[in-house]
Amino acid sequence: MSNELTQRQAFLVLNGLPEAGPITLNRILAQFGGDPRAVLRADPGILRAAAGGRVRAGDSLARWRENFDPVREEERLRQSGASFVLPGEEGYPALLREINDPPIGLYRKGPYMFGGRCVAIVGSRKTTLYGTNTARRLAGELASRGFCVVSGMARGIDTAAHEGALAAGGPTAAILGTGLDVIYPPENLDLYRRIAEAGAVVSEFPFGRAPTRQSFPMRNRLVSGISDAVVVVETDEQGGAMITARFAGEQGRLLLAVPGRIDQATSAGCNQLIRDGATLVTSVGDILEEMNFPRPLPVPASTSAASDAANLAPDEGRALAAFEGGELATLDQVAQRSDMTAAKTGVALTLLEMKGLVSKRSDGRYERGP
C-alpha cells in the first residue's frame, strides 16, 4: 500500500514514472504540500487535474504499483554502491535547485559531492584532433585549479574533457542520459569506472532506463544546470552541445565557446555562438577571467610543445612545419611544402600520428593538434 512507503521510497516512485516529466512532478508535489506519499494516495481524478489535464501522467501516478517497485530499486542502489539524493541533501548540486525544472531526485555514484564550482565542457561526438586536444587541455587546467569538470560522457569532446580532468587528478562529473547501470556508449565502461572512483556519475533516470531521443536533451539541461559556466569546444550548428548552450542561456549560466576554422562543419556551431554573444575562449585564462578568477601566468614557450618538437627526427620536423598555418593538408601537399618525397612524407606523418601530433581525417587529409 502507498501509505506504507517511506518518504524516500515515494520519491523514488515519482522519479521513476516517465509519463510525468520534472515540471509536472514538481507542480503536482507543490499542490500536495511537497509530500510524495500524499500524491500516491490521491484519487486518479485529482491526479489528472493536478497534472494539468495530462491523462497519461495522472493515470501513471494512480497505477504506480504496476510500473515501479521501490523496494527493488533500493536493492539495486545497495548493490551498485549508489545513492538517491533529494534537493537540499548532500550530493545534490545547489545550483541545480535554481533551474526551472530540477529533478525531484538524483541517482549518484562516487565521492565528489559538488561542494566546489563546476565548469561544463561539451561538444561534438565527431571531433577533430584540434577539438579533442583543446577539450583535454582546458579540462586538465581547470581540474588542476580545483574546478569540477562536468560533461555527458558521450564520445568525442565529452570523453576528452573527462579524461583531461582525470589525468590532472581533479574532480569530474559525468551526467548520464541513461540509468546508472546502462553504460552508453559501451566503450566508455572503463572511463565510467574511473569517474565513479574519483568524481561523480549522476543520472535522474532509474535503473534500466535505456537512452532515448528525449533522455539526452534532459541530460543536457542538467549538465548546464549543475555548472557555473558552459564551454562549447567543437560542434556543428545542429549538435547536441547547441542544446546545452541554449539551456545555459535560459538558466543564466556563463556561456563560452572555442573558435574554429570557418570551413569546418564541426566548428560552425561554436563560431555561431561567438557571433551571437558567447565569450571567445583561446585559453583557460579566458574562462577564469569570465568567472572572476585571476588569469594564470603565461607558460614559457620551452615547455611540452617545444620539447616534443625538439625530440623529432629531421623528416618529422619538416613534415610538422608544413602545418604551421593551421590548415588541413593532404600527403602530397605536405610533401611539396617540406620538399620531401611522398614515401618519406608518408613515413614521417605516420610517426607524427603515433606521437599524437597530427591526425588523419576520414577524408584523407591531415591536421595538426594544438
C-alpha positions in Angstrom: 0.0 0.0 0.0 1.2 3.5 -0.8 0.8 4.6 2.9 3.4 2.0 3.9 6.0 3.7 1.8 8.8 5.8 3.3 9.0 9.3 2.0 12.2 8.4 0.1 10.6 5.3 -1.5 7.7 7.6 -2.6 10.2 10.0 -4.2 11.8 7.0 -6.0 8.3 6.1 -7.3 7.6 9.6 -8.6 11.0 9.9 -10.2 10.7 6.5 -11.9 7.5 7.2 -13.8 8.4 8.5 -17.3 5.0 9.8 -18.3 5.3 12.8 -15.8 8.3 15.0 -16.5 10.1 17.1 -13.9 8.0 20.2 -14.4 4.7 18.3 -14.0 6.0 16.4 -11.0 7.2 19.5 -9.2 3.8 21.2 -9.9 2.0 18.1 -8.5 4.2 17.9 -5.5 3.6 21.6 -4.7 -0.2 21.0 -4.8 0.2 18.2 -2.2 2.5 20.2 0.1 5.6 18.5 -1.1 4.5 15.1 0.3 5.1 12.4 -2.3 3.1 9.8 -0.2 0.1 12.1 -0.4 0.4 12.2 -4.2 0.5 8.4 -4.4 -2.6 8.1 -2.2 -4.6 10.6 -4.2 -7.7 9.7 -6.3 -6.9 9.3 -10.1 -9.2 12.1 -11.0 -7.5 14.5 -8.6 -4.1 13.5 -10.0 -5.2 14.1 -13.6 -6.4 17.6 -12.6 -3.1 18.2 -10.7 -1.2 17.1 -13.8 -2.9 19.9 -15.8 -5.2 17.5 -17.7 -2.3 15.2 -18.7 -4.3 12.0 -18.6 -1.4 9.6 -19.1 0.7 11.3 -16.4 -2.2 11.2 -13.9 -3.0 7.5 -14.7 0.6 6.6 -14.4 0.8 8.0 -10.9 -2.5 6.4 -9.9 -1.3 3.0 -11.1 2.3 3.3 -10.0 2.3 -0.2 -8.4 2.0 -1.8 -11.9 5.0 0.1 -13.2 7.6 0.6 -10.4 8.9 -1.4 -7.4 10.6 1.0 -4.9 11.9 -1.9 -2.8 13.6 -3.5 -5.8 15.0 -0.1 -6.7 16.5 0.3 -3.2 18.1 -3.1 -3.6 19.7 -2.0 -6.9 21.0 1.1 -5.2 22.6 -1.0 -2.5 24.1 -3.5 -4.9 25.6 -0.8 -7.1 27.0 1.3 -4.3 24.9 4.3 -5.4 22.5 6.6 -3.6 19.4 8.6 -4.4 19.6 12.1 -3.1 16.9 14.8 -2.8 17.2 18.6 -3.1 18.8 20.0 0.0 20.7 16.8 0.8 24.5 16.5 0.5 25.4 15.4 -3.0 22.6 17.3 -4.7 24.2 20.3 -6.6 22.9 23.5 -5.1 22.8 25.3 -8.5 20.5 22.6 -9.9 17.8 23.7 -7.4 17.6 27.1 -9.1 16.6 25.9 -12.6 13.0 25.9 -13.9 12.7 22.1 -14.0 15.0 20.5 -11.4 14.8 16.7 -10.9 13.0 15.7 -7.8 15.9 13.3 -7.0 19.2 12.2 -8.4 20.9 8.9 -8.6 24.6 9.4 -7.9 27.8 7.3 -7.5 31.2 8.5 -6.5 33.0 10.5 -3.8 32.6 14.0 -5.3 29.8 15.9 -3.5 29.6 19.1 -5.6 31.0 21.3 -2.9 33.0 23.5 -5.4 32.5 25.4 -8.6 31.8 23.5 -11.8 32.5 24.1 -15.4 30.9 22.1 -18.2 32.9 21.2 -21.3 30.8 19.9 -24.1 31.0 19.4 -27.8 30.6 17.1 -30.8 30.8 13.3 -30.9 32.6 13.6 -34.2 35.7 15.6 -33.4 39.0 16.7 -34.9 42.3 16.3 -33.2 42.2 20.1 -32.6 38.9 19.7 -30.7 39.9 16.7 -28.5 43.3 18.2 -27.6 41.7 21.5 -26.7 39.0 19.9 -24.6 41.6 17.8 -22.8 43.9 20.7 -22.1 41.2 23.0 -20.9 39.7 20.3 -18.6 43.1 19.5 -17.2 43.9 23.1 -16.4 40.5 23.7 -14.8 40.7 20.5 -12.8 44.2 21.3 -11.5 42.8 24.5 -10.1 40.0 22.7 -8.2 37.1 23.1 -10.6 34.9 20.1 -11.2 34.7 19.4 -15.0 31.2 18.4 -15.9 30.2 16.6 -19.1 27.9 13.9 -20.5 30.4 11.0 -21.1 29.5 10.9 -24.8 32.0 10.1 -27.5 34.3 12.8 -28.6 34.6 16.1 -26.7 32.8 14.8 -23.6 35.2 11.9 -23.3 38.3 14.1 -23.8 37.1 16.5 -21.1 36.6 13.8 -18.5 40.0 12.2 -19.4 41.7 15.6 -19.1 40.3 16.2 -15.7 41.2 12.7 -14.5 44.8 13.0 -15.9 45.2 16.2 -13.8 44.0 14.5 -10.7 41.0 16.8 -10.3 37.3 16.1 -10.0 35.0 15.4 -12.9 31.3 14.6 -13.0 29.5 12.6 -15.8 25.8 13.3 -16.3 24.1 10.4 -17.9 21.2 10.2 -20.3 20.5 6.6 -19.1 20.2 4.8 -15.8 23.3 4.3 -13.8 23.6 0.7 -14.9 23.4 1.4 -18.6 26.8 2.4 -19.9 26.5 4.5 -23.1 28.5 4.5 -25.2 29.6 1.0 -24.2 33.3 1.6 -25.0 33.4 4.1 -22.1 32.9 1.5 -19.4 36.5 2.0 -18.1 36.0 5.8 -18.2 32.7 5.3 -16.2 34.6 3.3 -13.6 37.4 5.8 -13.2 34.9 8.7 -12.9 32.9 6.8 -10.3 36.1 6.2 -8.3 37.4 9.8 -8.4 34.4 12.0 -9.1 30.7 11.5 -9.6 28.4 9.8 -12.0 24.9 11.3 -11.9 21.5 10.5 -13.5 17.9 11.5 -12.9 16.8 8.2 -14.5 16.0 5.0 -12.7 18.0 1.8 -13.2 17.4 0.1 -16.5 16.5 3.2 -18.4 18.0 3.0 -21.9 19.0 6.0 -24.0 16.2 7.7 -26.0 15.8 10.8 -28.1 14.3 12.6 -25.2 16.7 11.5 -22.5 19.7 13.3 -23.9 18.2 16.8 -24.0 17.0 16.1 -20.4 20.6 15.2 -19.6 21.9 18.3 -21.3 19.8 20.7 -19.1 21.4 19.1 -16.0 24.9 19.5 -17.5 24.4 23.2 -17.7 22.2 23.4 -14.6 24.9 22.0 -12.4 27.6 24.3 -13.8 28.6 27.9 -13.2 29.8 28.1 -16.8 29.5 26.1 -20.0 32.4 25.9 -22.6 31.5 24.6 -26.0 34.6 23.3 -27.7 33.6 21.9 -31.0 30.1 21.4 -32.6 28.1 21.8 -35.7 25.1 24.0 -35.8 22.7 21.1 -35.1 24.8 19.3 -32.5 23.6 18.3 -29.0 26.1 20.8 -27.5 24.0 23.6 -29.0 21.0 22.4 -26.9 23.3 22.5 -23.8 24.3 26.1 -24.8 20.6 27.1 -25.2 19.9 25.7 -21.7 22.9 27.6 -20.3 21.4 30.8 -21.7 18.0 30.1 -20.3 19.5 29.2 -16.9 21.6 32.3 -16.6 24.9 30.4 -16.9 28.1 31.9 -18.4 28.4 30.7 -22.0 31.8 30.4 -23.7 33.0 28.9 -27.0 36.2 27.9 -28.6 36.6 29.3 -32.2 37.3 27.1 -35.1 38.0 27.1 -38.8 35.3 28.7 -40.9 35.4 25.8 -43.5 34.9 23.0 -41.0 31.3 21.9 -40.1 32.5 20.9 -36.6 33.3 24.5 -35.8 30.2 26.1 -37.3 28.2 25.9 -34.0 31.0 27.5 -31.9 31.5 30.2 -34.4 27.8 30.9 -34.4 27.7 31.1 -30.6 30.5 33.6 -30.5 28.8 35.7 -33.2 25.7 35.6 -31.0 27.5 36.8 -27.9 29.2 33.8 -26.3 32.7 34.7 -24.8 35.5 33.6 -27.1 37.9 31.1 -25.5 41.5 30.8 -26.5 42.9 29.6 -23.2 41.9 28.7 -19.7 42.6 32.3 -18.7 39.6 33.5 -20.7 37.4 31.1 -18.7 38.9 32.2 -15.3 38.6 35.8 -16.2 34.9 35.4 -17.1 34.4 33.7 -13.7 36.3 36.5 -11.9 39.3 34.3 -11.1 42.9 35.6 -11.6 44.4 34.8 -15.0 47.3 32.3 -14.8 50.8 33.4 -15.7 51.8 32.7 -19.3 53.5 29.4 -19.8 57.1 29.7 -21.1 57.4 28.5 -24.7 60.0 26.0 -23.8 57.5 23.5 -22.3 55.9 20.4 -23.6 55.2 21.5 -27.2 58.7 22.8 -27.6 60.2 19.7 -26.1 58.1 17.5 -28.3 59.4 19.3 -31.4 63.0 19.1 -30.2 62.7 15.3 -30.0 61.5 14.9 -33.6 63.6 13.4 -36.3 64.5 15.8 -39.1 61.9 14.4 -41.6 59.3 14.6 -38.9 60.1 18.2 -38.0 59.9 19.2 -41.7 56.6 17.5 -42.1 55.2 19.1 -38.9 56.3 22.5 -40.1 54.1 22.1 -43.1 51.1 22.6 -40.8 52.3 25.9 -39.2 49.4 27.8 -40.7 46.9 25.5 -39.0 45.3 24.4 -42.3 44.4 20.8 -43.3 46.7 19.2 -45.8 46.9 16.1 -48.0 50.1 13.9 -48.0 51.1 15.4 -51.4 50.7 19.0 -50.0 52.8 18.1 -47.0 55.4 16.6 -49.3 55.5 19.7 -51.5 55.8 22.1 -48.6 58.5 20.0 -46.8 60.4 19.3 -50.1 60.4 15.5 -49.4 59.4 12.5 -51.5 55.9 11.1 -50.9 57.4 8.0 -49.4 59.4 9.9 -46.8 56.5 12.1 -46.1 54.2 9.2 -45.5 56.6 7.6 -43.0 57.0 11.0 -41.2 53.3 11.5 -41.0 52.8 8.0 -39.6 55.4 8.6 -36.9 53.8 12.0 -36.1 50.4 10.3 -35.8 51.8 7.8 -33.3 53.1 10.7 -31.2 49.7 12.4 -31.3 51.0 15.4 -33.1 48.9 15.0 -36.2 45.8 13.1 -37.1 44.5 11.7 -40.3 40.9 12.6 -41.0 38.3 10.4 -42.7 38.6 12.5 -45.9 42.4 11.6 -46.2 43.7 15.0 -45.1 45.9 15.5 -42.1 45.7 18.1 -39.3 48.0 19.2 -36.6 46.9 19.3 -33.0 47.1 22.5 -30.9 
